[in-house]
Amino acid sequence: MGMDWEAYRKFVSPECNRRDFIVDWLGTRGVKAVVLPIDGHEHIYVKFDRTGYNPIFKIKTVVAHYDRFDGSPGANDNSSSVFALMHWAVLLSKTMMQHNVRLIFTDGEEIGSGAGASGHGVGASGSSGSVADQGAFGLANVFKRLGITDDDVFVFDCVGRGTVPVMGHSVLPKKVAVQFRNRFIDLKDRTENMLRISSGGNFVTAPVSYSDNAGFLACGIPAVAITMLPIEEVSKYMYDLVRVPILEAFVTNGKVPEYFDRAQLESMIPYTWKLLHTKNDNIESLTKESFTIMEHILNSLANMRTVQN
């Protein structure tokens, strides 16, 4: 994927109006995008030609938040996903294939307590909002009111460092409806298969902090989150999860038992996540190899065909 690094630097600059930047960047490349104001947030919906859709197959709603933590460049969180998807949108708009992709750049992820594969409240200064405050929650509520509940929802967050795709491990409530649980498990299994194929088997499923998938899940719409980490960080993280089981709860919701040292748990958080929400989440921290892996993943996603129920 040939990234537009000059544009990337402008996008992470403090003065950038990121909403207008995305709409204008896509527009100059022949891709129409419109702003959807919902509950005080401004999401961006990419309009592909109708010929890109086949009603036999499921729609794939692909999401990445474009807002960033105040005071941070946000090069990885979440400019990395946004730029990968912007380039992908241009490719999809020029292809004759029926991709069935609904692409949305969301606003207001950073104010939700579950926001980001970023270890919010773990390795960085967290946010105090709830999932209901999250921009994606309002968006998912609109989906629900319109009866759009059978999409496959794929959330990309922080994909700019490393070569190992990580699918977030989600624990559903015990009392969730059986139908919803089955749909979620089916989506999870298909996503793991996609990541296995596109990464040559070099992927993991592991606990990450919730991103926009939290808003969709809360509205009863199955959604998975995908991030990226360097292989050495993944290896240590997976080892620590086995060695210290309470690390999972710490990563997903910031919980620390009274008897355990918070600093010890913080030391186990992958370095990539410690950069997030800081001034060090800059372009220099990114690895270009990550975008090559993302290209493989997005190509596999565009080619995924799931027959409607």
Secondary structure, DSSP 8 states (H G I E B T S, - for coil): ----HHHHHHHTSTT--HHHHHHHHHHTTT-EEEEEEETTEEEEEEE--GGG--TTB--EEEEEE----TTS--TTTTHHHHHHHHHHHHHHHH--S---EEEEEES--TTSTT--TT-BTTTB------GGGSHHHHHHHHHHHTT--S-EEEEE---SS-SEEEEE-----TTS-HHHHHHHHHHHHHHHHHHHHHTTT--EEE-----THHHHHHTT--EEEEEEE-HHHHHHHHHHHHH-TTHHHHHHH----TTS-HHHHHTTS-HHHHHTTSTT-SGGG--THHHHHHHHHHHHHHH---B--
